[in-house]
Amino acid sequence: MSYNATVLKVMIASPSDVAAERNIVRDALSEWNIVNSDSRCIVLLPIGWETHSIPEMGDRPQALINKQVLNGCDLLVGVFWTRIGTATGEYESGTIEEIEEHIKAGKPVMLYFSNAPVVLDSVDSGQWAKLQSFKESCRSRGLFESYSDLDEFRSKFFRQLQLKINQDWNSISNDSQPTVLTTTQSPTSLALSREAKVLLKACSNDQHGQILHLNQLSGPRIQVGGKNMIEDNSPRSRALWEGAFSELETGHLIEATGTKRQIFKMTREGYAVADQIAL
């Protein structure tokens, strides 16, 4: 059944060393939608420059990302560990620019810093120093959260996300004027990343309705109908497709068929969501 839904766009801002945390944020938004969207008519839509920016010339890359992606968002989630990111010409990094511009617009920011152990030789001292300077500047400007591992981040973020929506919903809706849609798509399908939609649609079109998730010496394989979705096996491609796979499993759109967790099949909800996706 179709219904009117207020869509809150949630920007995920982070450097490259917290890919797992980005996936956790997407999973938490999807879980919130599954539990709350029908009753509250609110959909939390994950947004990132990787999935929502398009080629364009005529300005700084980050300025174009701000225009295309950031400016339309209602809430920003920022996550850091050891890196601050690449300088943009205006700020120390794209992530910092997104956070600062979002704050300037009077929109809410949920900021997290990881205290997880790290091999010292793998840390860029320049990046670390700039990150510590930014973290210190945040102490007098608001509240941020720290966490020691991914499980703690998952627990804290999901709980605090619910508090944020409950406590600040009126200010978010009034200040940001989120999009109101009449939709026949399920909240789950709206929350999926583009890669997750492509993977789910491919699986629904497969005669067996299966996804193979294999770890091989040459790298991971996420395979549907004989095609490995991680085509170039680059770190970026692996992160995107592993994240997409995680979205589908967390959203109960696919499930493992055995204890080895190598073969996954579509669930009834998975087929229902796939039928609503137009690529």
Wavefront OBJ file of the C-alpha trace (Angstrom):
o trace
v 0.000 0.000 0.000
v 1.298 3.479 -0.859
v 1.613 6.149 1.846
v 2.942 9.670 2.375
v 6.473 9.595 3.797
v 8.744 12.383 4.992
v 12.231 11.510 3.757
v 15.131 12.700 5.918
v 18.423 12.616 4.028
v 21.304 11.475 6.244
v 24.783 12.419 5.011
v 27.536 9.948 5.978
v 30.836 11.863 6.146
v 34.080 10.010 6.863
v 37.625 9.368 5.599
v 38.665 6.114 3.943
v 39.778 4.258 7.094
v 36.277 3.802 8.553
v 34.505 1.878 5.773
v 33.123 -0.617 8.298
v 31.544 2.182 10.302
v 29.906 3.595 7.172
v 28.290 0.218 6.574
v 27.098 0.127 10.183
v 25.477 3.559 9.776
v 23.647 2.365 6.654
v 22.544 -0.801 8.461
v 21.250 1.226 11.417
v 19.254 3.533 9.134
v 17.757 0.516 7.382
v 16.874 -1.102 10.708
v 15.251 2.123 11.931
v 13.174 2.246 8.760
v 12.036 -1.355 9.146
v 10.890 -0.748 12.720
v 9.530 2.800 12.495
v 8.697 3.938 8.969
v 5.215 2.429 8.685
v 4.004 3.875 11.984
v 5.802 7.238 11.815
v 5.745 7.789 8.027
v 9.393 8.812 8.140
v 12.169 7.324 6.000
v 15.858 7.841 6.789
v 17.757 7.859 3.476
v 21.551 7.294 3.618
v 23.494 9.743 1.437
v 27.169 9.747 0.443
v 29.264 11.396 -2.240
v 30.262 7.927 -3.523
v 26.666 7.067 -4.436
v 24.966 10.423 -5.034
v 27.458 12.694 -6.855
v 27.598 12.986 -10.649
v 30.320 14.219 -13.057
v 30.369 18.018 -13.388
v 32.983 20.678 -14.214
v 33.380 24.325 -13.280
v 34.293 24.366 -9.564
v 36.328 22.638 -6.861
v 35.378 18.942 -6.551
v 34.248 19.357 -2.935
v 32.246 22.479 -3.787
v 30.389 20.446 -6.414
v 29.777 17.655 -3.895
v 28.427 20.245 -1.456
v 26.049 21.573 -4.098
v 24.935 18.209 -5.457
v 24.802 16.170 -2.266
v 25.463 17.903 1.046
v 23.193 20.947 0.777
v 20.048 18.847 0.485
v 20.773 16.723 3.557
v 18.987 17.070 6.891
v 21.306 15.237 9.294
v 25.041 14.483 9.071
v 26.864 11.570 10.705
v 30.644 12.068 10.886
v 33.069 9.265 11.837
v 36.874 9.349 12.317
v 39.641 6.940 13.374
v 43.234 7.748 12.311
v 42.785 9.880 9.197
v 41.281 13.269 8.502
v 41.210 12.970 4.701
v 42.429 14.992 1.711
v 42.577 18.795 1.778
v 40.029 20.607 -0.411
v 41.638 24.040 -0.777
v 39.220 25.502 1.767
v 39.420 22.980 4.626
v 41.787 20.293 5.900
v 39.659 17.612 4.232
v 36.434 16.940 2.376
v 34.935 15.337 5.484
v 35.796 18.412 7.585
v 34.322 20.719 4.943
v 31.088 18.723 4.883
v 30.816 18.866 8.676
v 31.619 22.567 8.967
v 29.309 23.591 6.113
v 26.497 21.492 7.587
v 26.989 23.203 10.963
v 27.043 26.642 9.300
v 23.663 25.819 7.740
v 22.268 25.241 11.243
v 21.713 21.524 10.675
v 22.457 18.774 13.241
v 25.687 16.747 13.263
v 26.323 13.467 15.100
v 30.108 13.131 15.456
v 32.042 9.975 16.425
v 35.755 9.285 17.069
v 37.204 5.763 17.256
v 39.601 4.794 20.047
v 40.193 1.346 18.512
v 43.814 0.055 18.701
v 45.935 0.599 15.617
v 49.401 -0.464 14.409
v 51.510 2.666 14.845
v 53.535 2.070 11.686
v 50.332 2.213 9.647
v 49.358 5.677 10.893
v 50.222 8.788 8.889
v 51.587 11.177 11.531
v 50.479 14.251 9.591
v 46.941 12.953 9.248
v 46.857 11.986 12.929
v 48.055 15.408 14.095
v 45.458 17.238 12.006
v 42.737 14.904 13.258
v 43.689 15.533 16.892
v 43.628 19.270 16.272
v 40.143 19.056 14.776
v 38.937 16.829 17.616
v 40.222 19.314 20.172
v 38.437 22.171 18.381
v 35.166 20.233 18.695
v 35.345 19.992 22.497
v 34.236 23.577 23.015
v 31.646 23.510 20.234
v 29.393 20.660 21.271
v 29.248 16.993 22.236
v 30.844 14.115 20.367
v 31.000 10.390 21.095
v 33.942 7.975 21.314
v 33.923 4.200 20.888
v 36.454 1.402 21.288
v 35.286 -1.154 18.696
v 32.668 -1.743 16.000
v 30.196 -3.452 18.336
v 30.244 -0.466 20.677
v 29.826 1.923 17.742
v 26.870 -0.093 16.431
v 25.171 -0.095 19.834
v 25.791 3.566 20.591
v 24.845 4.864 17.153
v 21.566 2.960 16.871
v 20.463 4.092 20.348
v 21.535 7.693 19.794
v 19.961 7.801 16.337
v 16.593 6.983 17.880
v 17.098 9.663 20.541
v 18.091 12.207 17.896
v 15.006 11.607 15.775
v 12.719 11.590 18.822
v 14.186 14.706 20.437
v 14.983 16.866 17.429
v 12.356 15.857 14.868
v 10.495 19.154 15.028
v 13.625 21.234 14.515
v 14.836 18.968 11.700
v 11.543 19.137 9.841
v 11.111 22.887 10.291
v 14.689 23.929 9.512
v 15.571 21.489 6.762
v 12.218 21.106 5.001
v 12.769 17.443 4.117
v 11.202 15.950 1.036
v 7.680 14.558 1.347
v 6.923 11.729 -1.060
v 3.962 9.597 -1.899
v 5.538 6.241 -2.592
v 4.712 2.649 -3.337
v 8.273 1.606 -2.461
v 8.873 -0.071 0.866
v 10.972 1.862 3.442
v 13.636 -0.822 3.068
v 14.061 -0.259 -0.666
v 14.322 3.502 -0.208
v 17.135 3.037 2.332
v 19.268 0.766 0.152
v 22.387 2.054 -1.577
v 22.567 1.866 -5.383
v 24.930 -1.132 -5.199
v 22.580 -2.970 -2.843
v 19.668 -2.351 -5.220
v 21.702 -3.631 -8.189
v 22.740 -6.733 -6.233
v 19.210 -7.458 -5.004
v 17.705 -6.950 -8.469
v 20.307 -9.252 -10.044
v 19.598 -11.899 -7.440
v 15.838 -11.681 -8.031
v 16.425 -12.187 -11.766
v 18.658 -15.219 -11.178
v 16.829 -18.508 -11.741
v 18.061 -19.823 -8.391
v 17.639 -16.547 -6.464
v 21.096 -16.970 -4.971
v 24.175 -14.913 -4.125
v 27.539 -16.593 -3.566
v 29.794 -14.906 -1.001
v 33.252 -16.464 -1.236
v 36.633 -15.583 0.255
v 39.421 -16.703 -2.073
v 43.179 -16.122 -2.226
v 42.638 -13.682 -5.084
v 40.134 -11.715 -2.998
v 36.451 -11.838 -2.059
v 33.771 -12.752 -4.611
v 30.152 -11.654 -4.490
v 28.702 -13.635 -7.363
v 25.252 -13.718 -8.939
v 24.481 -15.897 -11.948
v 28.174 -16.560 -12.597
v 29.140 -12.844 -12.491
v 31.467 -11.472 -9.815
v 30.110 -8.049 -8.834
v 33.576 -7.028 -7.525
v 34.979 -6.757 -11.045
v 38.293 -4.949 -10.512
v 38.932 -6.215 -6.929
v 40.108 -2.739 -5.870
v 39.727 -1.698 -2.194
v 36.998 0.781 -3.182
v 35.061 -1.814 -5.177
v 35.381 -4.399 -2.410
v 34.121 -1.900 0.177
v 31.129 -0.877 -1.952
v 29.961 -4.409 -2.749
v 30.722 -5.878 0.673
v 28.695 -3.012 2.132
v 25.864 -3.679 -0.316
v 25.856 -7.374 0.617
v 25.761 -6.457 4.321
v 22.770 -4.165 3.701
v 20.790 -7.014 2.149
v 21.568 -9.485 4.921
v 20.945 -7.001 7.742
v 17.649 -6.019 6.135
v 16.619 -9.714 6.009
v 16.361 -9.546 2.214
v 18.745 -12.498 1.854
v 19.674 -15.305 4.237
v 22.405 -17.944 4.461
v 21.449 -21.476 3.431
v 24.142 -23.272 5.462
v 26.633 -22.913 8.299
v 29.506 -22.059 5.921
v 27.701 -18.838 4.924
v 28.794 -19.093 1.305
v 25.397 -19.428 -0.381
v 22.624 -16.912 0.330
v 19.069 -17.022 -0.992
v 16.394 -14.380 -1.422
v 13.755 -14.118 1.298
v 10.105 -13.354 0.649
v 10.706 -9.767 1.762
v 13.701 -9.642 -0.573
v 11.565 -10.504 -3.580
v 8.923 -7.985 -2.501
v 11.495 -5.198 -2.227
v 13.170 -6.198 -5.516
v 9.845 -5.913 -7.323
v 9.660 -2.248 -6.245
v 13.139 -1.367 -7.557
v 13.441 0.239 -10.983
v 17.032 0.512 -12.248
l 1 2 3 4 5 6 7 8 9 10 11 12 13 14 15 16 17 18 19 20 21 22 23 24 25 26 27 28 29 30 31 32 33 34 35 36 37 38 39 40 41 42 43 44 45 46 47 48 49 50 51 52 53 54 55 56 57 58 59 60 61 62 63 64 65 66 67 68 69 70 71 72 73 74 75 76 77 78 79 80 81 82 83 84 85 86 87 88 89 90 91 92 93 94 95 96 97 98 99 100 101 102 103 104 105 106 107 108 109 110 111 112 113 114 115 116 117 118 119 120 121 122 123 124 125 126 127 128 129 130 131 132 133 134 135 136 137 138 139 140 141 142 143 144 145 146 147 148 149 150 151 152 153 154 155 156 157 158 159 160 161 162 163 164 165 166 167 168 169 170 171 172 173 174 175 176 177 178 179 180 181 182 183 184 185 186 187 188 189 190 191 192 193 194 195 196 197 198 199 200 201 202 203 204 205 206 207 208 209 210 211 212 213 214 215 216 217 218 219 220 221 222 223 224 225 226 227 228 229 230 231 232 233 234 235 236 237 238 239 240 241 242 243 244 245 246 247 248 249 250 251 252 253 254 255 256 257 258 259 260 261 262 263 264 265 266 267 268 269 270 271 272 273 274 275 276 277 278 279
